[in-house]
């Protein structure tokens, strides 16, 4: 059996970031990983869907895939959680994207809640 050769860490090409420099421009400092994580997490919103006795699994799964762009498998899992636990957090994103997803989901008569992550 032939042996698969993997490149050494030093041989792996790394992308180079080019920042235009002008005479008067000071060097740009990149944010730390902690600053990026805090900024992303501080602007996170979520969409929670609640169970009802009206909609079928297929309807819920279809609307979840359309609204959130999730796979059929993920939509099935979320529909199951909605049915068995009474609710499920189905999407996390910016406020605008969460409100758009919630509007789409609510069109089939499901109660939806958009809230800011703590």
N, CA, C and O atoms as CSV, one atom per row, in Angstrom:
chain,resi,resn,atom,element,x,y,z
A,1,UNK,N,N,0.848,-1.179,0.000
A,1,UNK,CA,C,0.000,0.000,0.000
A,1,UNK,C,C,0.888,1.235,0.000
A,1,UNK,O,O,1.793,1.348,0.827
A,2,UNK,N,N,0.639,2.160,-0.918
A,2,UNK,CA,C,1.482,3.363,-0.965
A,2,UNK,C,C,1.244,4.241,0.261
A,2,UNK,O,O,0.133,4.331,0.784
A,3,UNK,N,N,2.283,4.858,0.682
A,3,UNK,CA,C,2.211,5.728,1.839
A,3,UNK,C,C,1.829,7.139,1.400
A,3,UNK,O,O,2.367,7.662,0.424
A,4,UNK,N,N,0.895,7.749,2.130
A,4,UNK,CA,C,0.468,9.114,1.816
A,4,UNK,C,C,1.408,10.078,2.516
A,4,UNK,O,O,1.601,10.017,3.731
A,5,UNK,N,N,1.981,10.960,1.733
A,5,UNK,CA,C,2.887,11.941,2.317
A,5,UNK,C,C,2.142,13.227,2.570
A,5,UNK,O,O,1.473,13.760,1.684
A,6,UNK,N,N,2.258,13.709,3.754
A,6,UNK,CA,C,1.650,14.973,4.121
A,6,UNK,C,C,2.744,16.029,4.209
A,6,UNK,O,O,3.850,15.736,4.663
A,7,UNK,N,N,2.450,17.244,3.784
A,7,UNK,CA,C,3.481,18.292,3.840
A,7,UNK,C,C,3.773,18.690,5.289
A,7,UNK,O,O,2.897,18.679,6.154
A,8,UNK,N,N,5.018,19.035,5.509
A,8,UNK,CA,C,5.367,19.563,6.816
A,8,UNK,C,C,4.706,20.911,7.000
A,8,UNK,O,O,4.359,21.580,6.027
A,9,UNK,N,N,4.533,21.305,8.240
A,9,UNK,CA,C,3.883,22.573,8.546
A,9,UNK,C,C,4.557,23.727,7.806
A,9,UNK,O,O,3.874,24.644,7.351
A,10,UNK,N,N,5.859,23.699,7.682
A,10,UNK,CA,C,6.576,24.789,7.019
A,10,UNK,C,C,6.315,24.807,5.521
A,10,UNK,O,O,6.494,25.842,4.879
A,11,UNK,N,N,5.894,23.676,4.952
A,11,UNK,CA,C,5.670,23.599,3.513
A,11,UNK,C,C,4.270,24.062,3.108
A,11,UNK,O,O,4.024,24.296,1.925
A,12,UNK,N,N,3.364,24.196,4.048
A,12,UNK,CA,C,1.996,24.589,3.738
A,12,UNK,C,C,1.974,26.081,3.430
A,12,UNK,O,O,2.456,26.897,4.215
A,13,UNK,N,N,1.418,26.420,2.294
A,13,UNK,CA,C,1.358,27.825,1.898
A,13,UNK,C,C,0.361,28.571,2.772
A,13,UNK,O,O,-0.767,28.119,2.972
A,14,UNK,N,N,0.774,29.683,3.274
A,14,UNK,CA,C,-0.107,30.501,4.096
A,14,UNK,C,C,-0.474,31.757,3.301
A,14,UNK,O,O,0.381,32.352,2.644
A,15,UNK,N,N,-1.739,32.155,3.361
A,15,UNK,CA,C,-2.124,33.367,2.626
A,15,UNK,C,C,-1.457,34.596,3.233
A,15,UNK,O,O,-1.277,34.690,4.447
A,16,UNK,N,N,-1.102,35.521,2.372
A,16,UNK,CA,C,-0.479,36.758,2.830
A,16,UNK,C,C,-1.509,37.868,2.768
A,16,UNK,O,O,-2.249,37.998,1.794
A,17,UNK,N,N,-1.543,38.654,3.807
A,17,UNK,CA,C,-2.462,39.777,3.862
A,17,UNK,C,C,-1.672,41.028,3.516
A,17,UNK,O,O,-0.702,41.378,4.189
A,18,UNK,N,N,-2.101,41.687,2.465
A,18,UNK,CA,C,-1.431,42.909,2.044
A,18,UNK,C,C,-2.263,44.110,2.454
A,18,UNK,O,O,-3.438,44.218,2.103
A,19,UNK,N,N,-1.648,45.000,3.192
A,19,UNK,CA,C,-2.320,46.211,3.644
A,19,UNK,C,C,-1.630,47.392,2.980
A,19,UNK,O,O,-0.425,47.585,3.140
A,20,UNK,N,N,-2.394,48.179,2.235
A,20,UNK,CA,C,-1.761,49.325,1.579
A,20,UNK,C,C,-1.220,50.308,2.618
A,20,UNK,O,O,-1.890,50.627,3.600
A,21,UNK,N,N,-0.023,50.769,2.387
A,21,UNK,CA,C,0.601,51.718,3.294
A,21,UNK,C,C,0.793,53.042,2.571
A,21,UNK,O,O,1.201,53.082,1.410
A,22,UNK,N,N,0.496,54.105,3.266
A,22,UNK,CA,C,0.791,55.429,2.731
A,22,UNK,C,C,1.812,56.072,3.646
A,22,UNK,O,O,2.107,55.562,4.727
A,23,UNK,N,N,2.340,57.176,3.210
A,23,UNK,CA,C,3.374,57.833,4.006
A,23,UNK,C,C,2.860,58.278,5.358
A,23,UNK,O,O,3.575,58.190,6.356
A,24,UNK,N,N,1.604,58.763,5.399
A,24,UNK,CA,C,1.099,59.301,6.659
A,24,UNK,C,C,0.322,58.273,7.482
A,24,UNK,O,O,-0.053,58.546,8.623
A,25,UNK,N,N,0.085,57.112,6.915
A,25,UNK,CA,C,-0.723,56.121,7.624
A,25,UNK,C,C,0.115,55.384,8.661
A,25,UNK,O,O,1.241,54.961,8.399
A,26,UNK,N,N,-0.463,55.247,9.829
A,26,UNK,CA,C,0.199,54.482,10.878
A,26,UNK,C,C,-0.088,53.006,10.646
A,26,UNK,O,O,-1.097,52.671,10.027
A,27,UNK,N,N,0.769,52.123,11.124
A,27,UNK,CA,C,0.505,50.700,10.959
A,27,UNK,C,C,-0.839,50.314,11.603
A,27,UNK,O,O,-1.213,50.838,12.652
A,28,UNK,N,N,-1.540,49.404,10.961
A,28,UNK,CA,C,-2.842,48.972,11.462
A,28,UNK,C,C,-2.638,47.802,12.410
A,28,UNK,O,O,-1.971,46.823,12.075
A,29,UNK,N,N,-3.214,47.914,13.587
A,29,UNK,CA,C,-3.117,46.825,14.546
A,29,UNK,C,C,-4.325,45.916,14.390
A,29,UNK,O,O,-5.465,46.380,14.391
A,30,UNK,N,N,-4.075,44.634,14.256
A,30,UNK,CA,C,-5.159,43.656,14.132
A,30,UNK,C,C,-5.785,43.428,15.504
A,30,UNK,O,O,-5.071,43.410,16.507
A,31,UNK,N,N,-7.108,43.253,15.567
A,31,UNK,CA,C,-7.739,42.980,16.854
A,31,UNK,C,C,-7.331,41.603,17.364
A,31,UNK,O,O,-7.018,40.705,16.582
A,32,UNK,N,N,-7.340,41.453,18.667
A,32,UNK,CA,C,-7.020,40.150,19.242
A,32,UNK,C,C,-8.211,39.219,19.060
A,32,UNK,O,O,-9.320,39.666,18.765
A,33,UNK,N,N,-7.980,37.952,19.233
A,33,UNK,CA,C,-9.057,36.960,19.087
A,33,UNK,C,C,-10.169,37.230,20.089
A,33,UNK,O,O,-11.346,37.069,19.766
A,34,UNK,N,N,-9.810,37.637,21.295
A,34,UNK,CA,C,-10.814,37.916,22.329
A,34,UNK,C,C,-11.713,39.083,21.923
A,34,UNK,O,O,-12.924,39.037,22.144
A,35,UNK,N,N,-11.130,40.132,21.331
A,35,UNK,CA,C,-11.919,41.278,20.889
A,35,UNK,C,C,-12.895,40.885,19.794
A,35,UNK,O,O,-14.034,41.353,19.784
A,36,UNK,N,N,-12.467,40.034,18.871
A,36,UNK,CA,C,-13.331,39.592,17.783
A,36,UNK,C,C,-14.471,38.757,18.328
A,36,UNK,O,O,-15.618,38.951,17.925
A,37,UNK,N,N,-14.189,37.836,19.231
A,37,UNK,CA,C,-15.219,36.974,19.821
A,37,UNK,C,C,-16.232,37.806,20.590
A,37,UNK,O,O,-17.434,37.574,20.465
A,38,UNK,N,N,-15.780,38.761,21.377
A,38,UNK,CA,C,-16.683,39.607,22.149
A,38,UNK,C,C,-17.574,40.415,21.220
A,38,UNK,O,O,-18.771,40.549,21.476
A,39,UNK,N,N,-17.004,40.960,20.134
A,39,UNK,CA,C,-17.795,41.755,19.200
A,39,UNK,C,C,-18.853,40.898,18.514
A,39,UNK,O,O,-19.999,41.328,18.383
A,40,UNK,N,N,-18.495,39.708,18.080
A,40,UNK,CA,C,-19.441,38.821,17.406
A,40,UNK,C,C,-20.533,38.380,18.365
A,40,UNK,O,O,-21.711,38.410,18.008
A,41,UNK,N,N,-20.172,37.973,19.566
A,41,UNK,CA,C,-21.152,37.490,20.524
A,41,UNK,C,C,-22.065,38.591,21.041
A,41,UNK,O,O,-23.200,38.316,21.429
A,42,UNK,N,N,-21.596,39.824,21.053
A,42,UNK,CA,C,-22.415,40.909,21.570
A,42,UNK,C,C,-23.531,41.292,20.609
A,42,UNK,O,O,-24.490,41.950,21.010
A,43,UNK,N,N,-23.420,40.890,19.344
A,43,UNK,CA,C,-24.422,41.255,18.347
A,43,UNK,C,C,-25.213,40.039,17.872
A,43,UNK,O,O,-25.773,40.053,16.775
A,44,UNK,N,N,-25.262,38.985,18.694
A,44,UNK,CA,C,-25.959,37.772,18.300
A,44,UNK,C,C,-27.408,37.783,18.767
A,44,UNK,O,O,-27.700,38.118,19.915
A,45,UNK,N,N,-28.305,37.413,17.869
A,45,UNK,CA,C,-29.728,37.300,18.166
A,45,UNK,C,C,-30.152,35.876,17.876
A,45,UNK,O,O,-29.448,35.153,17.172
A,46,UNK,N,N,-31.297,35.459,18.408
A,46,UNK,CA,C,-31.758,34.100,18.177
A,46,UNK,C,C,-33.241,34.072,17.837
A,46,UNK,O,O,-33.998,34.974,18.192
A,47,UNK,N,N,-33.637,33.003,17.133
A,47,UNK,CA,C,-35.029,32.768,16.762
A,47,UNK,C,C,-35.470,31.482,17.448
A,47,UNK,O,O,-34.861,30.429,17.257
A,48,UNK,N,N,-36.527,31.571,18.245
A,48,UNK,CA,C,-37.094,30.404,18.912
A,48,UNK,C,C,-38.481,30.143,18.341
A,48,UNK,O,O,-39.287,31.061,18.191
A,49,UNK,N,N,-38.747,28.885,18.028
A,49,UNK,CA,C,-40.036,28.474,17.474
A,49,UNK,C,C,-40.765,27.642,18.518
A,49,UNK,O,O,-40.161,26.802,19.185
A,50,UNK,N,N,-42.077,27.879,18.657
A,50,UNK,CA,C,-42.886,27.191,19.660
A,50,UNK,C,C,-43.851,26.212,18.996
A,50,UNK,O,O,-44.283,26.412,17.861
A,51,UNK,N,N,-44.173,25.162,19.722
A,51,UNK,CA,C,-45.046,24.101,19.222
A,51,UNK,C,C,-46.487,24.575,19.102
A,51,UNK,O,O,-46.938,25.443,19.849
A,52,UNK,N,N,-47.200,23.985,18.144
A,52,UNK,CA,C,-48.644,24.174,18.045
A,52,UNK,C,C,-49.264,22.864,17.560
A,52,UNK,O,O,-48.539,21.944,17.180
A,53,UNK,N,N,-50.561,22.770,17.567
A,53,UNK,CA,C,-51.248,21.553,17.142
A,53,UNK,C,C,-51.739,21.639,15.703
A,53,UNK,O,O,-52.495,20.775,15.257
A,54,UNK,N,N,-51.329,22.650,14.983
A,54,UNK,CA,C,-51.838,22.896,13.644
A,54,UNK,C,C,-50.907,22.396,12.548
A,54,UNK,O,O,-51.357,21.726,11.618
A,55,UNK,N,N,-49.628,22.709,12.639
A,55,UNK,CA,C,-48.691,22.428,11.557
A,55,UNK,C,C,-48.101,21.022,11.634
A,55,UNK,O,O,-47.871,20.484,12.717
A,56,UNK,N,N,-47.862,20.441,10.455
A,56,UNK,CA,C,-47.251,19.114,10.372
A,56,UNK,C,C,-45.733,19.240,10.403
A,56,UNK,O,O,-45.185,20.328,10.229
A,57,UNK,N,N,-45.058,18.106,10.628
A,57,UNK,CA,C,-43.597,18.085,10.579
A,57,UNK,C,C,-43.098,18.605,9.236
A,57,UNK,O,O,-42.158,19.397,9.181
A,58,UNK,N,N,-43.728,18.158,8.159
A,58,UNK,CA,C,-43.282,18.548,6.824
A,58,UNK,C,C,-43.380,20.058,6.622
A,58,UNK,O,O,-42.477,20.669,6.050
A,59,UNK,N,N,-44.467,20.656,7.088
A,59,UNK,CA,C,-44.623,22.110,6.957
A,59,UNK,C,C,-43.545,22.841,7.753
A,59,UNK,O,O,-42.930,23.789,7.265
A,60,UNK,N,N,-43.329,22.388,8.973
A,60,UNK,CA,C,-42.333,23.039,9.839
A,60,UNK,C,C,-40.938,22.859,9.253
A,60,UNK,O,O,-40.162,23.813,9.193
A,61,UNK,N,N,-40.617,21.652,8.823
A,61,UNK,CA,C,-39.294,21.401,8.244
A,61,UNK,C,C,-39.055,22.250,6.998
A,61,UNK,O,O,-37.980,22.825,6.829
A,62,UNK,N,N,-40.052,22.323,6.137
A,62,UNK,CA,C,-39.913,23.105,4.905
A,62,UNK,C,C,-39.694,24.580,5.203
A,62,UNK,O,O,-38.809,25.204,4.617
A,63,UNK,N,N,-40.481,25.141,6.102
A,63,UNK,CA,C,-40.341,26.565,6.403
A,63,UNK,C,C,-39.010,26.848,7.108
A,63,UNK,O,O,-38.424,27.910,6.900
A,64,UNK,N,N,-38.523,25.915,7.938
A,64,UNK,CA,C,-37.225,26.110,8.587
A,64,UNK,C,C,-36.094,26.104,7.563
A,64,UNK,O,O,-35.166,26.909,7.652
A,65,UNK,N,N,-36.173,25.196,6.592
A,65,UNK,CA,C,-35.133,25.150,5.561
A,65,UNK,C,C,-35.149,26.420,4.713
A,65,UNK,O,O,-34.093,26.934,4.343
A,66,UNK,N,N,-36.330,26.920,4.409
A,66,UNK,CA,C,-36.434,28.156,3.615
A,66,UNK,C,C,-35.944,29.359,4.415
A,66,UNK,O,O,-35.180,30.176,3.901
A,67,UNK,N,N,-36.376,29.470,5.662
A,67,UNK,CA,C,-36.078,30.657,6.472
A,67,UNK,C,C,-34.636,30.711,6.950
A,67,UNK,O,O,-34.034,31.784,6.977
A,68,UNK,N,N,-34.072,29.561,7.330
A,68,UNK,CA,C,-32.741,29.573,7.933
A,68,UNK,C,C,-31.654,28.998,7.050
A,68,UNK,O,O,-30.468,29.147,7.347
A,69,UNK,N,N,-32.046,28.337,5.959
A,69,UNK,CA,C,-31.047,27.744,5.074
A,69,UNK,C,C,-30.425,26.479,5.633
A,69,UNK,O,O,-29.344,26.085,5.197
A,70,UNK,N,N,-31.082,25.830,6.588
A,70,UNK,CA,C,-30.537,24.620,7.186
A,70,UNK,C,C,-30.810,23.403,6.293
A,70,UNK,O,O,-31.591,23.481,5.344
A,71,UNK,N,N,-30.168,22.300,6.604
A,71,UNK,CA,C,-30.366,21.065,5.846
A,71,UNK,C,C,-31.668,20.390,6.280
A,71,UNK,O,O,-32.256,20.751,7.300
A,72,UNK,N,N,-32.106,19.418,5.502
A,72,UNK,CA,C,-33.307,18.665,5.855
A,72,UNK,C,C,-33.142,17.908,7.157
A,72,UNK,O,O,-34.083,17.796,7.941
A,73,UNK,N,N,-31.939,17.386,7.388
A,73,UNK,CA,C,-31.673,16.646,8.631
A,73,UNK,C,C,-31.771,17.573,9.843
A,73,UNK,O,O,-32.380,17.223,10.853
A,74,UNK,N,N,-31.171,18.752,9.733
A,74,UNK,CA,C,-31.224,19.709,10.843
A,74,UNK,C,C,-32.658,20.176,11.077
A,74,UNK,O,O,-33.084,20.322,12.223
A,75,UNK,N,N,-33.405,20.413,9.995
A,75,UNK,CA,C,-34.798,20.836,10.120
A,75,UNK,C,C,-35.633,19.751,10.797
A,75,UNK,O,O,-36.524,20.061,11.588
A,76,UNK,N,N,-35.355,18.493,10.497
A,76,UNK,CA,C,-36.086,17.392,11.132
A,76,UNK,C,C,-35.790,17.336,12.627
A,76,UNK,O,O,-36.697,17.143,13.436
A,77,UNK,N,N,-34.537,17.502,12.987
A,77,UNK,CA,C,-34.152,17.502,14.409
A,77,UNK,C,C,-34.837,18.655,15.137
A,77,UNK,O,O,-35.358,18.470,16.237
A,78,UNK,N,N,-34.841,19.841,14.533
A,78,UNK,CA,C,-35.477,20.999,15.168
A,78,UNK,C,C,-36.985,20.811,15.275
A,78,UNK,O,O,-37.582,21.178,16.287
A,79,UNK,N,N,-37.606,20.247,14.247
A,79,UNK,CA,C,-39.054,19.984,14.303
A,79,UNK,C,C,-39.369,18.983,15.408
A,79,UNK,O,O,-40.366,19.129,16.115
A,80,UNK,N,N,-38.526,17.973,15.558
A,80,UNK,CA,C,-38.710,16.986,16.635
A,80,UNK,C,C,-38.610,17.665,17.997
A,80,UNK,O,O,-39.432,17.413,18.878
A,81,UNK,N,N,-37.602,18.529,18.176
A,81,UNK,CA,C,-37.442,19.233,19.459
A,81,UNK,C,C,-38.632,20.145,19.738
A,81,UNK,O,O,-39.096,20.232,20.875
A,82,UNK,N,N,-39.124,20.820,18.709
A,82,UNK,CA,C,-40.302,21.681,18.886
A,82,UNK,C,C,-41.477,20.847,19.356
A,82,UNK,O,O,-42.191,21.237,20.280
A,83,UNK,N,N,-41.680,19.699,18.726
A,83,UNK,CA,C,-42.797,18.822,19.067
A,83,UNK,C,C,-42.658,18.212,20.458
A,83,UNK,O,O,-43.639,18.149,21.199
A,84,UNK,N,N,-41.466,17.766,20.824
A,84,UNK,CA,C,-41.273,17.058,22.094
A,84,UNK,C,C,-40.945,17.957,23.285
A,84,UNK,O,O,-41.305,17.633,24.416
A,85,UNK,N,N,-40.270,19.075,23.050
A,85,UNK,CA,C,-39.892,19.965,24.149
A,85,UNK,C,C,-40.742,21.228,24.225
A,85,UNK,O,O,-40.656,21.970,25.203
A,86,UNK,N,N,-41.555,21.480,23.215
A,86,UNK,CA,C,-42.415,22.655,23.213
A,86,UNK,C,C,-41.825,23.868,22.520
A,86,UNK,O,O,-42.558,24.785,22.147
A,87,UNK,N,N,-40.516,23.886,22.342
A,87,UNK,CA,C,-39.863,24.996,21.635
A,87,UNK,C,C,-38.454,24.566,21.252
A,87,UNK,O,O,-37.925,23.574,21.752
A,88,UNK,N,N,-37.862,25.348,20.346
A,88,UNK,CA,C,-36.490,25.065,19.928
A,88,UNK,C,C,-35.868,26.341,19.382
A,88,UNK,O,O,-36.506,27.076,18.628
A,89,UNK,N,N,-34.630,26.600,19.760
A,89,UNK,CA,C,-33.871,27.699,19.182
A,89,UNK,C,C,-33.398,27.207,17.812
A,89,UNK,O,O,-32.598,26.275,17.725
A,90,UNK,N,N,-33.893,27.834,16.750
A,90,UNK,CA,C,-33.633,27.328,15.398
A,90,UNK,C,C,-32.633,28.139,14.596
A,90,UNK,O,O,-32.181,27.687,13.544
A,91,UNK,N,N,-32.275,29.333,15.068
A,91,UNK,CA,C,-31.385,30.182,14.270
A,91,UNK,C,C,-30.703,31.207,15.151
A,91,UNK,O,O,-31.304,31.750,16.079
A,92,UNK,N,N,-29.420,31.470,14.846
A,92,UNK,CA,C,-28.650,32.542,15.501
A,92,UNK,C,C,-27.977,33.352,14.417
A,92,UNK,O,O,-27.333,32.808,13.520
A,93,UNK,N,N,-28.136,34.667,14.513
A,93,UNK,CA,C,-27.546,35.535,13.489
A,93,UNK,C,C,-27.688,36.984,13.954
A,93,UNK,O,O,-27.939,37.243,15.131
A,94,UNK,N,N,-27.528,37.915,13.031
A,94,UNK,CA,C,-27.730,39.323,13.350
A,94,UNK,C,C,-29.224,39.582,13.555
A,94,UNK,O,O,-30.058,38.745,13.210
A,95,UNK,N,N,-29.548,40.725,14.107
A,95,UNK,CA,C,-30.958,41.051,14.374
A,95,UNK,C,C,-31.784,41.056,13.089
A,95,UNK,O,O,-32.872,40.482,13.049
A,96,UNK,N,N,-31.277,41.696,12.046
A,96,UNK,CA,C,-32.028,41.771,10.786
A,96,UNK,C,C,-32.301,40.390,10.202
A,96,UNK,O,O,-33.424,40.097,9.790
A,97,UNK,N,N,-31.282,39.546,10.165
A,97,UNK,CA,C,-31.460,38.207,9.605
A,97,UNK,C,C,-32.412,37.367,10.446
A,97,UNK,O,O,-33.203,36.594,9.906
A,98,UNK,N,N,-32.341,37.514,11.758
A,98,UNK,CA,C,-33.258,36.767,12.626
A,98,UNK,C,C,-34.695,37.240,12.431
A,98,UNK,O,O,-35.615,36.423,12.401
A,99,UNK,N,N,-34.894,38.530,12.301
A,99,UNK,CA,C,-36.259,39.043,12.085
A,99,UNK,C,C,-36.813,38.576,10.731
A,99,UNK,O,O,-37.994,38.245,10.629
A,100,UNK,N,N,-35.968,38.548,9.696
A,100,UNK,CA,C,-36.409,38.052,8.393
A,100,UNK,C,C,-36.802,36.582,8.478
A,100,UNK,O,O,-37.843,36.185,7.955
A,101,UNK,N,N,-35.968,35.770,9.137
A,101,UNK,CA,C,-36.269,34.343,9.292
A,101,UNK,C,C,-37.554,34.148,10.088
A,101,UNK,O,O,-38.379,33.303,9.739
A,102,UNK,N,N,-37.727,34.922,11.149
A,102,UNK,CA,C,-38.926,34.806,11.983
A,102,UNK,C,C,-40.181,35.183,11.203
A,102,UNK,O,O,-41.223,34.546,11.360
A,103,UNK,N,N,-40.092,36.208,10.369
A,103,UNK,CA,C,-41.241,36.611,9.541
A,103,UNK,C,C,-41.657,35.489,8.593
A,103,UNK,O,O,-42.847,35.233,8.409
A,104,UNK,N,N,-40.683,34.829,8.001
A,104,UNK,CA,C,-40.984,33.721,7.091
A,104,UNK,C,C,-41.643,32.572,7.845
A,104,UNK,O,O,-42.639,32.015,7.385
A,105,UNK,N,N,-41.090,32.220,8.996
A,105,UNK,CA,C,-41.628,31.108,9.787
A,105,UNK,C,C,-43.037,31.420,10.277
A,105,UNK,O,O,-43.909,30.552,10.260
A,106,UNK,N,N,-43.262,32.657,10.714
A,106,UNK,CA,C,-44.572,33.043,11.265
A,106,UNK,C,C,-45.681,33.013,10.219
A,106,UNK,O,O,-46.858,32.953,10.577
A,107,UNK,N,N,-45.333,33.054,8.942
A,107,UNK,CA,C,-46.355,33.066,7.887
A,107,UNK,C,C,-47.193,31.795,7.846
A,107,UNK,O,O,-48.293,31.804,7.293
A,108,UNK,N,N,-46.693,30.694,8.426
A,108,UNK,CA,C,-47.501,29.475,8.431
A,108,UNK,C,C,-48.238,29.281,9.755
A,108,UNK,O,O,-48.784,28.209,10.016
A,109,UNK,N,N,-48.251,30.319,10.585
A,109,UNK,CA,C,-49.045,30.285,11.814
A,109,UNK,C,C,-48.326,29.786,13.048
A,109,UNK,O,O,-48.966,29.460,14.047
A,110,UNK,N,N,-47.012,29.720,12.996
A,110,UNK,CA,C,-46.237,29.267,14.151
A,110,UNK,C,C,-45.832,30.476,14.982
A,110,UNK,O,O,-45.469,31.520,14.440
A,111,UNK,N,N,-45.897,30.329,16.303
A,111,UNK,CA,C,-45.445,31.410,17.191
A,111,UNK,C,C,-43.915,31.404,17.212
A,111,UNK,O,O,-43.285,30.373,17.450
A,112,UNK,N,N,-43.342,32.566,16.959
A,112,UNK,CA,C,-41.891,32.728,16.861
A,112,UNK,C,C,-41.474,33.877,17.751
A,112,UNK,O,O,-42.191,34.869,17.886
A,113,UNK,N,N,-40.302,33.733,18.361
A,113,UNK,CA,C,-39.770,34.798,19.221
A,113,UNK,C,C,-38.341,35.115,18.791
A,113,UNK,O,O,-37.519,34.215,18.623
A,114,UNK,N,N,-38.055,36.402,18.616
A,114,UNK,CA,C,-36.706,36.875,18.302
A,114,UNK,C,C,-36.166,37.573,19.542
A,114,UNK,O,O,-36.809,38.478,20.076
A,115,UNK,N,N,-35.000,37.164,19.999
A,115,UNK,CA,C,-34.457,37.784,21.202
A,115,UNK,C,C,-32.942,37.943,21.089
A,115,UNK,O,O,-32.271,37.206,20.367
A,116,UNK,N,N,-32.427,38.930,21.827
A,116,UNK,CA,C,-30.990,39.182,21.846
A,116,UNK,C,C,-30.333,38.201,22.801
A,116,UNK,O,O,-30.816,37.976,23.911
A,117,UNK,N,N,-29.235,37.627,22.361
A,117,UNK,CA,C,-28.492,36.685,23.199
A,117,UNK,C,C,-27.834,37.458,24.335
A,117,UNK,O,O,-27.348,38.573,24.147
A,118,UNK,N,N,-27.828,36.867,25.477
A,118,UNK,CA,C,-27.222,37.514,26.653
A,118,UNK,C,C,-25.751,37.312,26.711
A,118,UNK,O,O,-25.098,37.793,27.637
